[in-house]
Amino acid sequence: MTSRNPRDSRLRLVRPRPLVTARRVVSNRPIRPAPRPPAGTPAPAELARQARTVLADAVRIARWAGDARPVQGGALTAPAAEHAVRTLALTPEAVRAGWDRARLAGLVELHGDIARPGWRLRAWDGDDSAVLRGWVALFDAWSIVHPAAADVPATAVAEVVEAVPQVLSLLQLSAGPVTVPALLDLLQQRVVELHEERCEVPCGPRPQPEPPMAAGTLAALLDWALRGLAAVGALTLAPGQATLTPLGNWAVWVKLEQICVAAQSPAGNIEQRADDMLRGCAGLTPGPARAEYRAWLAARTVGSAVTELLGVARGEDALLRGLAFEALRVVGAPAEAAVRGAAGETSLRPYAVLWLAEYEGADPEDAHDALTREEATWLWVDTAAAVADHGESTLLVRHLESAVQGTVPALLEEVRAVGHPRTVQVLVALAAAHPDPALAKAVRRAAFQVHTGG
């Protein structure tokens, strides 16, 4: 029996199993005691009761969807929406709004063209923390819940969304009503700062300076933002003033606290670009890494953070690609549309499919079942590239065991066919690391054939 025979035990893989790579904590920071919310903040049970009130219609619609309602493009089909109007005694507008809120809060999950209740709905009556996390997801997506007028320039909308955290901070620090003129003055200052931060010295002819946003447009957008935040229960409006609700006050405090925690970290990840932040988290165990992601996200608007993370994922570093999607898991519902769009890109599709499977309720251990054989093979090569670049040779050898193919010849054949740009480097590294001479020889031969186009 020769080494070219697939029956050679040296070329047979063990039963496929996911690779578990142990990460080491690279910091010896002392554990910071859990901070206490500001005086007067209601207890979590009361906050959860208020969140349940805000999301009452969304919960009714999510429970109604328990019979596997058909959807199209994420929205209820017309017959399903009409059925909801009759069954729940709601207006068509209320059904559409409640459905959008249920999706954004994680109360429903999409499985292809079918919607079913999500895990958060199952925990809704008994788990206050699940309720608060669902409401915070809705709070983060306020600009989706209450879209801006179609005739407003998209750049102006983006600037206001990016400046809203400062408006919320003023409301939180004031601990009471704040007049609209004061909020407008702060918003205008922040928009000017954003313009200055983006100002760069041009290499070619100096372009015309960007005109400032018209006062009327800014005032209209502030009104839109306040109404959007009021729509999700974060603040209340009175003539000429706005006040944070207890829920909104608590949410802003949580995000400010996350920023403070990140600012105390030796790496200073909160100030970093997405790629540097992800590199700083690469050595952390999953729990601390998620805390860093949350703090980094809290200092940015959701849209800009998602765009930046996906930009890193499109780069050449496979490790950062995987970590970017780990950070996107922390973002949750507001990232769904962008991740679905990324599923059309070859290099991102396996990660996007796994993200969407878990978002729609699949157990992380079973999410890989959503991948096709080709996608699983592409992901295997991409993960091997990350290990080869950043890990130890022993991890690369162990990674061989996670392949879906049962034998090395089958794996090599499918790896060659999948067309990953790092295939040659991965195979060369695996051949150099593997202690079995026969297997190493087969892998080297495959690497040479891919390199020469054979």
C-alpha positions, 0 to 999 in steps of 0.5 A: 500500500503506497502513500498515494492510496486514500486507504492509507491510514496516514492520509485519513483524517479523524472524525471532523470536529471544530477547532478550539483555539485557546487564547491567552489573556495578554493583560493582568489588569485588576478586575474593576468592581461593577459600577453602580448606576446613577442615583435615582436609576430604577431597579433592573426589574422596573427598567425591564417592565418599562421595556416590555411596555415599549415593545408590547406590540412587537411582542404580540406580533412576534408571538403571532408569528409563532405559526411560521409566517411567510416573509419576503425581503425581511418584511411580512408578505401582504397576506400575512400582514392582512392576517395580522391586522385582522387577528391582532386588531391593529392598523396596517401601520402598527403591524408594519412598525411592530414587525420592524421592532420585533426584528430589530429587538431579536424577538423574531428570527428569519429562516429563509422566507419563514419567520419564527419566534426568537430565543429572546421571545421565549425568555421575555416573561422571565429574563429581565436581562434578555428584555433589556438587551432587546430594548437596547438593540432597538435603541441602537437602531432608532434611525432605522425605526424612524427613517429620515425624510427621503428628500434629506441628503444622506450625508446630512443624515449620517452626520446627525446620526454620528453626532446624536451620542453627544446630544444624549450625553448632554441630556444624561448629564443634565438629569432633567429637561433640556431646551431644544435650542441648547440641543441644537447649539450642541448638535451644530458644534458637533457637526462642525467638529466632524467636518474638521476631523475629516479635513485632510490636506489634498494631494491635487488641486484644493477642492471647494470647501464643503458648505455648512449644513443649512440651519433649517436642515439641521433643525429639522434633522434634530427634530427627526432625531428627537422623535426617533429616540422618543419612538423607541422610548428613550426620551419624552418630548414637550413643547421646546424641550426633551427629557430622557426617560429612565430607560434612556438615561440608563442606556446612555449611562451604560454606554458611557461606562463602557467608554470609560472602561475601554479608556482605562485599558492599556491598549486604548482600543477605543481610540483605535481604528477597527483593524488595530482594535481587533489586533489588540483583542486577538490575544483575549479570551472571548469574554474580555474580547466581547467587552472590548468590542462593546466599548469600541462600538459604544463610542461610534454610531452603529452604521459607521462601526459596521462599515468599518468592520466589514472594510477590515473583513475585506482585507487580506488578514484572515484573522482580522476577518474572523474577529470582525465578524465576532465584533459584528455578533456583538452589534446584533440586529442593526448589522443584519442588512449589511451582513446579508449584503456581504453574503454576496462576496466570495471572501465574506460569504462563509462568515456571513452565512454563519453570522446569519444562521446564529442570528436566526437562532441556530446553535453555534455548534450547529451553525456550520450545517448552513454552509455548503461543502464548497463554503466550508472548504473555503472557510477551512483554508481561510482559517488555516491562513489565519493560523499560519500567519498568527499561530503555532505550527501545532495549531495548523496540524490540529486544524487539519482535523476540522476539515469536513472531508474524511481523507487528505486526498479528498481535502486536497482535491476540494481545496485546489478546486475552491480557489482561495488566494492563500491556498498555496501558502497554506499547503506549504505551511501545513506540509512544513508543520506536519510530522508525517512524511507521507502526508507532508509529501502529498500536501507539498505536491498539491501546493506545487500543482496549484502553484503551476496551475496543474 
